[in-house]
Amino acid sequence: MHYVGDIIGLLDHLGEQQAFVVGHDVGAAIAWHLSLFRPERVKASINLGVAYFDRNPNAKLGESLIRTFGDGFYISQFQEPGRAERTFARYDYLTVIKKFLLITQTGNLIAPPGMEIIDYLETPSRLPPWITEEELQVYADKFQESGFTGALNYYRALDLNWELTAPWQGSKIRVPVKFMVGENDIGFDINGIRQYIEGNVFRNLIPDLEVVMLDGHHYLQQEKHHQVSEEILSFLAKFPPE
């Protein structure tokens, strides 16, 4: 919720009443909730990789994930302050970035019993054609400056956000949205995500919704940058300048 407040503060600082919003993964979750909380500030939204789900009134999100997938699940291991930071520190920053950014597995990110997720994830022996060592180093340098705690705290706040979003339970997102997802994204075909995205519940929650599935993995905006850019521009073209 604080991220949504930050975006509103940025729009106010720039003197803009509305904006187009594009978000991926956690950024998509923020974009969904910006559209939910403050639809009058969003012209339209383009979200990648993470779909919108209505709040489950009977189960906190973090607790539910831990109960369902166990301690080996990456989000489970991110909950305890300091745990992931200590295990990540066994590797240099560039290796950590490679382990997460270059994931190609389609199953859930669950480490075997007794193993930390960062140790379970493989370090690719060679890079895919859509990213360079220099580009990966940019991410590594940024996290070397900041550390990983800020990013991990998003997952540690899942249950707090669940509590705070109770007033919006059952509410629809009333802004135009294009949602893009890779057909080889993590867990896409094994957790009912495909069926949810293709089904009526998702569209009932977002009445003005366009869904695009691309042949790619989780980091579509990099792996399929030309296609994603074309999809963004074609969507924005539907909204002529005022």
C-alpha positions as CSV (number, residue, x, y, z in Angstrom):
1,M,0.0,0.0,0.0
2,H,2.9,2.4,0.7
3,Y,4.1,1.8,-2.9
4,V,0.7,3.0,-4.2
5,G,1.0,6.0,-2.0
6,D,4.4,6.7,-3.4
7,I,3.1,6.7,-7.0
8,I,0.3,9.1,-6.0
9,G,2.9,11.3,-4.4
10,L,4.9,11.2,-7.6
11,L,2.0,12.1,-9.8
12,D,1.1,15.0,-7.5
13,H,4.7,16.2,-7.6
14,L,4.7,16.1,-11.4
15,G,1.3,17.9,-11.5
16,E,-0.3,15.0,-13.4
17,Q,-3.8,14.0,-12.7
18,Q,-3.6,10.6,-14.5
19,A,-0.9,8.3,-16.0
20,F,-0.5,5.1,-17.9
21,V,1.0,2.5,-15.6
22,V,3.2,-0.4,-16.7
23,G,4.3,-3.0,-14.1
24,H,6.0,-6.4,-14.0
25,D,5.8,-9.0,-11.2
26,V,5.8,-7.0,-7.9
27,G,5.4,-3.9,-10.1
28,A,2.3,-5.5,-11.6
29,A,0.9,-6.1,-8.1
30,I,1.4,-2.5,-7.3
31,A,-0.2,-1.4,-10.6
32,W,-3.2,-3.6,-9.9
33,H,-3.7,-2.1,-6.5
34,L,-3.1,1.5,-7.7
35,S,-5.9,0.8,-10.2
36,L,-8.1,-0.7,-7.4
37,F,-7.5,2.1,-4.8
38,R,-7.3,5.2,-7.0
39,P,-8.8,4.4,-10.5
40,E,-9.3,8.1,-11.2
41,R,-5.5,8.5,-11.3
42,V,-5.0,5.7,-13.9
43,K,-5.7,6.2,-17.6
44,A,-5.0,2.5,-18.3
45,S,-2.6,-0.2,-17.0
46,I,-0.4,-2.8,-18.6
47,N,0.6,-5.6,-16.2
48,L,3.0,-8.4,-16.9
49,G,3.5,-11.8,-15.2
50,V,1.4,-11.5,-12.1
51,A,-2.4,-11.6,-12.4
52,Y,-4.9,-9.9,-10.0
53,F,-6.6,-12.1,-7.5
54,D,-9.4,-11.0,-5.2
55,R,-8.6,-11.1,-1.5
56,N,-9.4,-14.4,0.2
57,P,-11.3,-13.5,3.4
58,N,-10.5,-16.8,5.1
59,A,-6.8,-17.0,4.8
60,K,-3.8,-14.6,5.0
61,L,-1.8,-14.8,1.8
62,G,1.6,-15.5,3.4
63,E,0.3,-18.0,5.8
64,S,-1.6,-19.8,3.1
65,L,1.4,-20.1,0.8
66,I,3.6,-21.5,3.6
67,R,0.9,-24.0,4.5
68,T,0.4,-25.0,0.9
69,F,4.0,-25.3,-0.3
70,G,6.0,-25.7,2.8
71,D,9.3,-24.3,4.0
72,G,11.1,-24.9,0.8
73,F,9.0,-22.5,-1.2
74,Y,10.9,-19.3,-2.0
75,I,8.3,-17.0,-0.4
76,S,8.3,-19.1,2.8
77,Q,12.1,-18.7,3.0
78,F,11.8,-15.0,2.5
79,Q,9.6,-14.5,5.6
80,E,12.1,-14.6,8.4
81,P,14.2,-11.3,8.5
82,G,17.8,-12.0,7.8
83,R,17.4,-15.6,6.6
84,A,17.5,-15.0,2.8
85,E,20.0,-12.2,3.2
86,R,22.4,-14.6,5.0
87,T,22.0,-17.3,2.4
88,F,22.3,-14.9,-0.5
89,A,25.6,-13.7,1.0
90,R,27.2,-17.0,0.1
91,Y,27.3,-15.8,-3.5
92,D,28.4,-12.7,-5.2
93,Y,25.7,-10.3,-6.3
94,L,26.0,-11.1,-10.0
95,T,25.5,-14.8,-9.3
96,V,22.4,-14.1,-7.3
97,I,21.0,-12.0,-10.1
98,K,21.7,-14.8,-12.6
99,K,20.1,-17.4,-10.5
100,F,16.8,-15.5,-10.3
101,L,16.7,-13.5,-13.5
102,L,17.6,-16.4,-15.8
103,I,15.2,-19.0,-14.4
104,T,13.7,-21.2,-17.1
105,Q,12.0,-23.9,-15.0
106,T,8.2,-23.9,-15.2
107,G,7.5,-25.6,-11.9
108,N,7.1,-24.0,-8.5
109,L,10.3,-22.6,-6.9
110,I,10.5,-25.1,-4.1
111,A,13.9,-26.3,-2.7
112,P,14.2,-29.8,-1.4
113,P,14.0,-30.4,2.4
114,G,16.8,-28.8,4.3
115,M,18.0,-26.8,1.3
116,E,17.9,-23.0,0.8
117,I,16.3,-21.8,-2.4
118,I,19.4,-19.8,-3.4
119,D,21.4,-23.0,-3.3
120,Y,18.8,-24.9,-5.2
121,L,18.6,-22.5,-8.1
122,E,21.1,-23.2,-10.8
123,T,23.6,-20.7,-12.2
124,P,23.4,-20.9,-16.0
125,S,26.6,-21.8,-17.7
126,R,25.8,-19.5,-20.6
127,L,23.6,-16.5,-21.1
128,P,20.5,-16.5,-23.3
129,P,20.6,-14.2,-26.4
130,W,18.3,-11.6,-24.9
131,I,20.6,-10.3,-22.2
132,T,24.3,-9.6,-21.8
133,E,26.7,-9.9,-18.9
134,E,27.0,-6.1,-18.8
135,E,23.2,-5.7,-18.4
136,L,23.1,-8.3,-15.6
137,Q,26.0,-6.4,-13.9
138,V,23.8,-3.3,-13.8
139,Y,21.3,-5.1,-11.6
140,A,24.1,-6.6,-9.5
141,D,25.7,-3.2,-8.9
142,K,22.3,-1.7,-7.8
143,F,21.7,-4.5,-5.3
144,Q,25.3,-4.3,-4.0
145,E,24.5,-0.6,-3.1
146,S,21.1,-1.4,-1.5
147,G,21.3,-5.0,-0.3
148,F,18.3,-7.3,-0.8
149,T,16.3,-6.5,2.3
150,G,14.1,-3.9,0.7
151,A,13.0,-6.3,-2.0
152,L,12.5,-9.1,0.4
153,N,10.4,-6.9,2.7
154,Y,7.7,-6.9,0.1
155,Y,7.1,-10.6,0.7
156,R,7.4,-10.1,4.5
157,A,4.5,-7.6,4.3
158,L,2.1,-10.0,2.4
159,D,0.0,-10.7,5.5
160,L,0.0,-7.0,6.6
161,N,-1.3,-6.0,3.2
162,W,-3.9,-8.7,3.4
163,E,-5.2,-7.2,6.6
164,L,-5.2,-3.6,5.2
165,T,-6.9,-4.4,2.0
166,A,-10.1,-5.9,3.6
167,P,-12.2,-2.9,2.6
168,W,-11.7,-3.6,-1.1
169,Q,-12.6,-7.3,-0.9
170,G,-14.8,-8.1,-3.9
171,S,-14.2,-4.8,-5.6
172,K,-13.7,-4.7,-9.4
173,I,-10.8,-2.9,-11.2
174,R,-12.5,-0.3,-13.3
175,V,-9.7,0.9,-15.5
176,P,-8.7,-0.6,-18.9
177,V,-6.0,-3.3,-18.5
178,K,-3.8,-5.3,-20.8
179,F,-2.3,-8.3,-19.1
180,M,0.7,-10.2,-20.6
181,V,2.1,-13.5,-19.4
182,G,4.6,-16.0,-20.7
183,E,3.3,-19.4,-21.4
184,N,6.4,-20.9,-19.8
185,D,6.2,-18.7,-16.7
186,I,6.9,-20.3,-13.3
187,G,3.9,-22.3,-12.1
188,F,1.7,-21.1,-15.0
189,D,0.5,-24.6,-16.0
190,I,0.5,-26.3,-12.6
191,N,-1.3,-24.0,-10.1
192,G,-4.4,-23.4,-12.1
193,I,-3.1,-20.0,-13.2
194,R,-3.8,-20.6,-16.9
195,Q,-7.3,-21.7,-16.3
196,Y,-7.9,-18.7,-14.0
197,I,-6.5,-16.2,-16.6
198,E,-8.6,-17.8,-19.4
199,G,-11.7,-18.1,-17.3
200,N,-14.6,-15.8,-16.3
201,V,-13.5,-15.0,-12.7
202,F,-10.5,-13.0,-13.8
203,R,-12.5,-11.1,-16.4
204,N,-15.4,-10.4,-14.0
205,L,-12.9,-8.8,-11.6
206,I,-11.5,-6.6,-14.5
207,P,-14.4,-5.9,-16.9
208,D,-12.2,-4.0,-19.4
209,L,-9.5,-6.6,-19.8
210,E,-7.3,-7.8,-22.7
211,V,-5.1,-10.8,-22.2
212,V,-2.0,-11.7,-24.2
213,M,0.0,-14.9,-23.8
214,L,3.4,-14.9,-25.3
215,D,5.9,-17.7,-25.9
216,G,8.3,-16.8,-23.1
217,H,9.3,-17.1,-19.5
218,H,8.8,-14.8,-16.5
219,Y,10.9,-11.8,-17.6
220,L,9.0,-11.2,-20.8
221,Q,9.9,-7.5,-21.1
222,Q,13.5,-8.6,-21.6
223,E,13.2,-12.0,-23.3
224,K,10.5,-10.8,-25.8
225,H,11.2,-7.1,-25.7
226,H,10.1,-6.3,-29.2
227,Q,6.8,-8.1,-28.9
228,V,6.1,-6.6,-25.5
229,S,6.9,-3.1,-26.8
230,E,4.6,-3.6,-29.7
231,E,1.8,-4.8,-27.4
232,I,2.3,-1.8,-25.1
233,L,2.2,0.7,-28.0
234,S,-0.8,-0.9,-29.7
235,F,-2.7,-0.7,-26.4
236,L,-1.7,2.9,-25.8
237,A,-2.8,3.8,-29.3
238,K,-6.4,3.1,-28.2
239,F,-6.3,6.2,-26.0
240,P,-5.8,9.3,-28.2
241,P,-4.3,12.4,-26.6
242,E,-6.9,14.6,-24.9
